[in-house]
Amino acid sequence: TRSPNYGINAGTLSLGMNYLIGDCKNFSEPEIPEISKRFSQSVIYAAGGKVYDNLLAKKYFISSLTYNLDYRINYKRRIGAGADLFYDASIGEALADRDEEYIENKADLFRFGLHVSHSIQYKKIAMEIHVGHYLYSHYTDLFFVLQPNYF
């Protein structure tokens, strides 16, 4: 015996009538004003801690300073370019793991790069991503910058 079809793949037809009580209102679409300020600048500073080796549990100070110049395409999208300066105190330990000398010069713990950016905005929330390349870095295992930001 076969189980009955419960009407899952049976077609249906509906017929109805709607009546609007009251006057019909004319709706007009609001005019979107022209963008008055196409270019904007931002400076972002971030700082935190980093653990290079979980077994040692030693924490290192890291920070970044970012400058970005944006061009507003429309009310939802922006593109831009900028520069990044990074400080990562764990670079000395990373280089020591590669059989290189431990860095004593603090300038070698800095990295500098340039980036391009794209931003999508919805009301007061924006998501921005930076993709770039290090121009100066003593630690050469990483050669590009990928930095997502949420505002």
Secondary structure, 3 states (H helix, E strand, C coil): CCCCCCCCCCCCCCCCCCCCCCCCCCCCCCCCCCCCCCEEEEEEEEEEEEECCCCCCCEEEEEEEEEEEEEECCCCEEEEEEEEEEEECCHHHHHHHCCCCCCCCHHHHEEEEEEEEEEEEECCEEEEEEEEEEEEECCCCCCEEEEEEEC
